[in-house]
Amino acid sequence: QLQLAESGGGLVQPGGSLRLSCKGSGPTFSSYRIHWYREPPGREREWIASISSSSDEKTEYHDYVKGRFTVSRENVKNTAYLQMDSLKFGDTAVYYCMAGGFWGQGTQVTVSS
């Protein structure tokens, strides 16, 4: 069973940056496609980005975050990252990573002046 743990959330001003990490347990982390989701206050959880498990590490982004967020991974560290730049008020949410149907506990990101 894969276990995931997000970290790196916090309070940031509009226009600022944060980098979230998703640390996975187990030797099979590199075989999983990693997905990032977020759950804004009062709204449903939504997909925002993914990175493939293959060597080309193909990435996909929701239009909400395209050009501002970058997903990457370091399989030797069993870790995936979500670099978030040019943050907006609307990016405030709990951010989750998911792989193979397994979810982390989430990390809060608050964008506020």
N, C-alpha and C positions, 0 to 999 in steps of 0.2 A: 504494500500500500504506500502510495506516495504522500508525503506530508509537505506542505508548503507554508512558508512564513514570510509575510511582507514586512518591510520596514522602510523608514525614510520619510514618512509623512510628517506634516507639521504645519505651522502657520507661515504664510508668505504673502508679500504685498503683490498687487497686480503688476504684471510685467516681470516678476521674479521667476526663479527656477527651483526645481527640486528634482532629485533622482531617487526613485523608488527601487527597492531591491526585492526580489522574490527568491528566497533560498529554499531549495528542495532537498529532501532526504532520499537516500537510496541510490544505487548504482545505475538506475535506468533513467535518470533525469534527462539525459541527453537525447533520449529517444522520443520524448514528448514534445508535441507542439505546445507552446505556452501562449496563453491568452490573458489579456488584461481587461478588466471590467471596472466600472465605477457605479456607485449608487448615490446620486445627489439627494439632498434632503427632500423627503416627501415624494420621491420619484422611484421608478423601478430601476433595477440594475441594468446597465447597458454595456454592450461590448464596445471597446475603443481601439484595441490593437492586438496583433498576434505576430508570433515569429515561429517559423517552421523549425523542425528538428534536423533538417537536412544540412549538408555542408554549405549550401548556398544561403542559409538563414534568411529565407524569403520573408518579408514583412508585409503586413497589411494594416491599414489604419481607417478608422471612421473619419468621415469628412470633418467632424467636430474638432479633431485634433491633428489632422494631416498638416504637415509643415511646422508644427509646434512641438509634437511629441516624437520621441525616437525610442524604439524598442530594440534591445540587444540581449545577448546572452554570453555567458562564459561557462561552458559545460564542465571545464576542469574544476570550477568552483561550485558547480551545481546551482548556479545563480542566473536569473534573468533580471534585466533592468528596464525601467521606464524613465527615460530622461524627459522631463517636462519643462519647456521653456515658454516664455511669453504667457505666463499664466493669467487667467481671467477669473472674475468673480464666479462665472458659471462653471469653472472647473472644481469648485468646492464639492467634495464628495468623499465617501469611503472608497478606497481603491483596493481591488482584489486581483490576485492572479489565480489562474485555473489551468490545470493540466489533467487530461484523462478523466475528467469528471471530479477531480479532487480540488478543493478550494482552500485558500489560506483564510486567515481570520480577518484580514483587511487592515488597512492603515488609513488614518484620517488625514485628508489634505484640506486646509482651509485657506482660501484666498481672500484677504481682507486688508483694507487700508487702516 
